[in-house]
Amino acid sequence: MRSPRSLVGGSPAAAYAITFDGRELPAQEGQSVAAVLWGAGILAWRTTREGGAPRGAFCGIGSCYDCLVTVNGLSNQRACLVPARPGDAVTTQEGTGRADLTV
């Protein structure tokens, strides 16, 4: 069977784990946090400040801020831009985040 990977001769990168709200998820080198979450079937990882509506990735290029997430205790990180690293602890961001905001 032909697949994109077989056509270009690629092989998967080494896998490691990150956690999302305490759940261990597989990640590969080069993936963004958003890519890891999408790969696990997670489409929403923050709630809006007013109303608590679920949000996830929208633009995928760091322009819209819909994909804000808390990574290793640092809130307001754009999941589409932050590279996933082994052992990262990612949590759902509620409103303005759980950690102190940095300006």
C-alpha positions as a Markdown table, in Angstrom:
| # | Residue | x | y | z |
|---|---|---|---|---|
| 1 | Met | 0.0 | 0.0 | 0.0 |
| 2 | Arg | 1.3 | 3.4 | -0.9 |
| 3 | Ser | 1.3 | 6.1 | 1.7 |
| 4 | Pro | 2.9 | 9.6 | 1.8 |
| 5 | Arg | 5.6 | 8.2 | 4.1 |
| 6 | Ser | 6.4 | 5.3 | 1.8 |
| 7 | Leu | 6.6 | 7.7 | -1.2 |
| 8 | Val | 9.2 | 10.0 | 0.4 |
| 9 | Gly | 11.0 | 7.3 | 2.4 |
| 10 | Gly | 10.4 | 9.0 | 5.7 |
| 11 | Ser | 10.4 | 7.3 | 9.1 |
| 12 | Pro | 8.8 | 8.3 | 12.3 |
| 13 | Ala | 10.8 | 10.4 | 14.8 |
| 14 | Ala | 11.5 | 9.1 | 18.2 |
| 15 | Ala | 8.4 | 9.2 | 20.4 |
| 16 | Tyr | 8.1 | 10.6 | 23.9 |
| 17 | Ala | 5.3 | 11.6 | 26.3 |
| 18 | Ile | 3.7 | 14.8 | 27.5 |
| 19 | Thr | 0.7 | 15.1 | 29.8 |
| 20 | Phe | -2.5 | 17.0 | 29.2 |
| 21 | Asp | -4.7 | 17.5 | 32.3 |
| 22 | Gly | -2.9 | 14.5 | 33.8 |
| 23 | Arg | -3.4 | 12.2 | 30.8 |
| 24 | Glu | -0.3 | 10.9 | 29.1 |
| 25 | Leu | -0.1 | 11.6 | 25.4 |
| 26 | Pro | 2.4 | 10.4 | 22.8 |
| 27 | Ala | 4.4 | 13.1 | 21.0 |
| 28 | Gln | 7.1 | 13.1 | 18.3 |
| 29 | Glu | 10.0 | 15.5 | 17.9 |
| 30 | Gly | 8.9 | 18.6 | 15.9 |
| 31 | Gln | 5.3 | 18.5 | 16.8 |
| 32 | Ser | 3.6 | 21.6 | 18.3 |
| 33 | Val | 1.5 | 21.2 | 21.5 |
| 34 | Ala | -1.6 | 21.7 | 19.3 |
| 35 | Ala | -0.5 | 18.9 | 16.9 |
| 36 | Val | -0.1 | 16.5 | 19.9 |
| 37 | Leu | -3.5 | 17.4 | 21.2 |
| 38 | Trp | -5.1 | 17.0 | 17.7 |
| 39 | Gly | -3.4 | 13.6 | 17.3 |
| 40 | Ala | -5.0 | 12.5 | 20.5 |
| 41 | Gly | -8.4 | 13.6 | 19.4 |
| 42 | Ile | -8.5 | 16.7 | 21.7 |
| 43 | Leu | -10.1 | 19.6 | 19.9 |
| 44 | Ala | -10.7 | 22.1 | 22.7 |
| 45 | Trp | -8.2 | 23.0 | 25.5 |
| 46 | Arg | -9.3 | 26.4 | 26.8 |
| 47 | Thr | -12.4 | 28.2 | 27.8 |
| 48 | Thr | -13.3 | 31.8 | 27.0 |
| 49 | Arg | -13.1 | 34.5 | 29.7 |
| 50 | Glu | -16.8 | 35.3 | 29.5 |
| 51 | Gly | -19.2 | 32.4 | 29.1 |
| 52 | Gly | -16.7 | 29.6 | 29.4 |
| 53 | Ala | -17.1 | 28.5 | 25.7 |
| 54 | Pro | -14.6 | 25.8 | 24.6 |
| 55 | Arg | -11.8 | 26.8 | 22.2 |
| 56 | Gly | -9.0 | 25.1 | 20.4 |
| 57 | Ala | -6.9 | 25.9 | 17.4 |
| 58 | Phe | -8.5 | 28.2 | 14.8 |
| 59 | Cys | -5.9 | 29.8 | 12.6 |
| 60 | Gly | -3.0 | 27.4 | 13.4 |
| 61 | Ile | -0.4 | 30.1 | 12.7 |
| 62 | Gly | -0.3 | 32.1 | 16.0 |
| 63 | Ser | -2.5 | 35.0 | 14.9 |
| 64 | Cys | -5.8 | 34.5 | 16.6 |
| 65 | Tyr | -5.0 | 33.4 | 20.2 |
| 66 | Asp | -7.8 | 30.9 | 20.3 |
| 67 | Cys | -5.4 | 28.0 | 21.1 |
| 68 | Leu | -4.1 | 29.4 | 24.4 |
| 69 | Val | -3.0 | 26.8 | 26.9 |
| 70 | Thr | -1.0 | 26.5 | 30.1 |
| 71 | Val | 2.4 | 24.7 | 29.6 |
| 72 | Asn | 4.5 | 23.8 | 32.6 |
| 73 | Gly | 2.6 | 26.4 | 34.7 |
| 74 | Leu | 3.0 | 29.2 | 32.3 |
| 75 | Ser | -0.4 | 30.4 | 31.0 |
| 76 | Asn | -1.3 | 32.1 | 27.7 |
| 77 | Gln | 0.9 | 29.9 | 25.5 |
| 78 | Arg | -0.2 | 29.5 | 21.9 |
| 79 | Ala | -0.4 | 25.8 | 21.4 |
| 80 | Cys | 0.0 | 26.1 | 17.7 |
| 81 | Leu | 3.5 | 27.7 | 18.1 |
| 82 | Val | 4.9 | 26.0 | 21.2 |
| 83 | Pro | 7.0 | 22.9 | 20.4 |
| 84 | Ala | 6.1 | 19.9 | 22.6 |
| 85 | Arg | 9.0 | 18.8 | 24.7 |
| 86 | Pro | 9.5 | 15.5 | 26.6 |
| 87 | Gly | 7.8 | 15.7 | 30.0 |
| 88 | Asp | 5.8 | 18.9 | 29.3 |
| 89 | Ala | 2.8 | 19.3 | 31.6 |
| 90 | Val | 0.0 | 20.9 | 29.6 |
| 91 | Thr | -3.3 | 22.0 | 31.2 |
| 92 | Thr | -6.6 | 23.4 | 30.0 |
| 93 | Gln | -6.6 | 27.2 | 30.3 |
| 94 | Glu | -9.6 | 28.6 | 31.9 |
| 95 | Gly | -10.3 | 32.3 | 31.1 |
| 96 | Thr | -7.0 | 34.2 | 31.7 |
| 97 | Gly | -5.2 | 31.1 | 32.9 |
| 98 | Arg | -4.3 | 29.5 | 36.2 |
| 99 | Ala | -0.8 | 31.0 | 36.5 |
| 100 | Asp | 0.3 | 34.6 | 37.0 |
| 101 | Leu | 0.0 | 36.6 | 33.8 |
| 102 | Thr | 3.1 | 38.1 | 32.4 |
| 103 | Val | 3.0 | 41.4 | 30.4 |
